[in-house]
Amino acid sequence: MTHPMSRRTRAQERIDDIDVSPTKLLETIEALKAELAAAGRQAEEYLAGLQRERAEFQNFRRRTAEERERDLGLAGEDLIRKVLALADDFDRAIDSRPEGLVGDGWADGVAAIDRKLRQLLESEGVSAIDASKGRPFDPREHEAIANLPGAGLPDGAIVEEVRRGYRLRERVIRPALVAVAHGGASRSDIAPDTTLDPRTN
């Protein structure tokens, strides 16, 4: 019969099986450190991937918003061009108003509608291009449809505005149609025209 003290419990056997030597503990610590470093690298990879996905999504949202804004802008610009054709009709009607209708209530009503239309266009960022007589022709804003010799203006100066031009904010959406002086003296050869000099007005 064995002595009760000589019997070992399973817990004691497990404790005896655990190697608690410094070498084994260092190996275990190093293995845990390696696992921790690997987990940290994987977490960084996941974070970098998440950040890339987020940046791509934000770029997608920005591109989509820009495309939608551009499409709306094109639709708005198309509508503005149609309204400008209506504004041209008002210009012609007012310019050809008979003298007998000056002060007439109906004619004044038409002029008031024209003013409201101009205010609406201005509120949408539409402004008329300056094509006043004597102004130098600028191909970015003006389209010459006639050259007039002997107009008494410098070569290349605007003689007459045939149809108004417009810009939408900073961009020309319709150049002004103009008649341009041809065959006149160059600007440097002509003394300043006091009628065109704003300092004399």
C-alpha positions in Angstrom: 0.0 0.0 0.0 1.4 3.4 -1.0 1.6 6.3 1.3 -1.1 8.9 0.6 1.6 11.6 0.4 3.4 9.7 -2.3 0.5 10.0 -4.7 0.6 13.1 -7.1 -2.4 14.9 -8.3 -2.9 15.7 -11.9 -2.4 19.4 -11.2 1.0 18.6 -9.6 1.9 16.5 -12.6 1.0 19.4 -14.9 3.0 21.8 -12.9 6.0 19.5 -13.0 5.6 19.3 -16.8 5.8 23.1 -17.2 9.3 24.1 -18.0 9.9 27.3 -16.0 13.6 27.5 -16.9 14.8 31.0 -17.9 15.7 29.8 -21.4 12.2 28.5 -22.0 10.6 31.6 -20.6 12.7 33.8 -22.9 11.8 31.7 -25.9 8.1 32.0 -25.0 8.4 35.8 -24.5 10.2 36.1 -27.9 7.5 34.1 -29.6 4.8 36.3 -28.0 6.6 39.4 -29.1 6.8 38.0 -32.7 3.1 37.3 -32.6 2.4 40.8 -31.3 4.5 42.4 -34.0 2.8 40.3 -36.7 -0.6 41.3 -35.3 0.5 45.0 -35.2 1.6 44.8 -38.9 -1.6 43.2 -39.9 -3.6 45.9 -38.0 -1.5 48.6 -39.9 -2.3 46.9 -43.2 -6.0 46.8 -42.3 -5.9 50.5 -41.3 -4.0 51.5 -44.5 -6.5 49.6 -46.6 -9.4 51.2 -44.8 -7.8 54.7 -45.3 -7.3 53.9 -49.0 -10.9 52.8 -49.3 -12.1 55.9 -47.5 -10.0 58.2 -49.8 -11.3 56.4 -52.9 -14.9 56.8 -51.7 -14.4 60.5 -51.0 -12.8 60.9 -54.4 -15.8 59.1 -55.9 -18.2 61.4 -54.1 -16.3 64.5 -55.2 -16.2 63.3 -58.8 -19.9 62.5 -58.7 -20.8 65.9 -57.2 -18.6 67.6 -59.8 -20.3 65.7 -62.7 -23.7 66.4 -61.3 -22.9 70.1 -61.0 -21.4 70.2 -64.5 -24.5 68.5 -65.9 -26.7 70.9 -64.1 -24.5 73.8 -65.3 -24.8 72.6 -68.9 -28.6 72.3 -68.6 -28.7 75.7 -67.0 -26.5 77.2 -69.7 -28.6 75.7 -72.5 -31.7 77.3 -70.9 -29.9 80.7 -70.5 -29.0 80.6 -74.3 -32.7 80.1 -75.1 -33.6 83.0 -72.8 -30.9 85.2 -74.5 -32.7 84.6 -77.8 -35.8 86.0 -76.1 -33.8 89.0 -74.8 -32.7 89.6 -78.4 -36.4 89.8 -79.4 -37.0 92.4 -76.7 -33.9 94.4 -77.9 -35.3 94.5 -81.5 -38.8 95.4 -80.3 -37.6 98.3 -78.1 -35.1 99.5 -80.7 -37.8 99.6 -83.4 -40.5 101.2 -81.2 -42.3 103.9 -83.2 -41.9 107.4 -82.0 -45.6 107.7 -81.5 -45.5 105.0 -78.8 -43.0 106.9 -76.6 -44.8 107.3 -73.2 -47.4 104.8 -74.2 -48.4 102.5 -71.3 -48.2 99.3 -73.4 -44.8 100.1 -74.7 -43.6 101.1 -71.2 -44.9 97.7 -70.0 -42.8 95.9 -72.6 -39.7 97.9 -71.5 -40.5 96.9 -67.9 -40.6 93.2 -68.8 -37.3 93.6 -70.6 -35.8 95.2 -67.4 -37.1 92.2 -65.3 -35.6 89.8 -67.8 -32.2 91.6 -67.6 -32.4 91.4 -63.7 -33.2 87.7 -63.9 -30.2 87.1 -66.1 -27.9 89.1 -63.8 -29.1 87.2 -60.8 -28.0 84.0 -62.6 -24.5 85.4 -63.2 -25.1 86.6 -66.8 -23.6 89.9 -67.8 -23.4 91.7 -71.2 -20.1 92.0 -72.9 -19.0 95.6 -73.6 -19.0 96.2 -77.3 -19.4 100.0 -77.3 -18.4 102.1 -80.3 -14.7 102.8 -80.4 -13.7 99.9 -78.1 -10.9 97.7 -79.5 -12.1 94.5 -81.1 -11.2 91.5 -78.9 -11.7 88.1 -80.6 -12.2 86.5 -77.2 -15.4 88.5 -76.6 -16.4 89.8 -80.1 -17.2 88.3 -83.4 -16.7 90.6 -86.4 -19.4 90.2 -89.1 -18.5 93.3 -91.1 -15.5 95.5 -91.9 -16.4 99.1 -92.5 -13.9 101.3 -94.2 -13.9 105.1 -93.6 -15.7 104.9 -90.3 -13.5 107.6 -88.8 -12.2 105.2 -86.1 -8.9 103.4 -85.7 -8.4 100.2 -87.6 -9.9 97.3 -85.5 -12.1 99.5 -83.4 -15.8 98.6 -83.0 -18.1 100.7 -85.1 -21.4 99.2 -84.2 -22.8 96.4 -82.0 -25.1 94.2 -84.1 -26.1 91.8 -81.4 -25.3 91.8 -77.7 -22.8 89.2 -76.4 -23.0 87.7 -72.9 -20.7 85.9 -70.4 -21.9 83.5 -67.7 -19.8 84.4 -64.7 -16.2 84.6 -66.2 -16.9 82.5 -69.4 -18.1 83.9 -72.7 -21.2 82.0 -73.7 -22.1 84.1 -76.7 -19.7 86.7 -78.3 -21.0 90.1 -79.3 -21.6 90.4 -83.1 -19.9 93.7 -84.2 -18.9 95.7 -87.2 -15.3 96.7 -87.1 -13.5 99.7 -88.6 -11.2 98.8 -91.5 -8.5 100.8 -93.2 -8.4 103.5 -90.6 -5.2 104.8 -89.0 -3.6 102.7 -86.3 -4.4 103.5 -82.7 -1.0 105.0 -82.1 -1.5 107.5 -85.1 -4.8 108.9 -83.8 -5.1 111.5 -81.0 -7.3 110.4 -78.2 -11.0 110.9 -78.9 -12.3 113.0 -76.1 -15.8 111.7 -76.7 -14.6 108.2 -75.8 -12.4 109.4 -72.9 -14.3 108.7 -69.6 -12.4 111.5 -67.9 -14.1 114.1 -70.0 -17.6 112.8 -69.2 
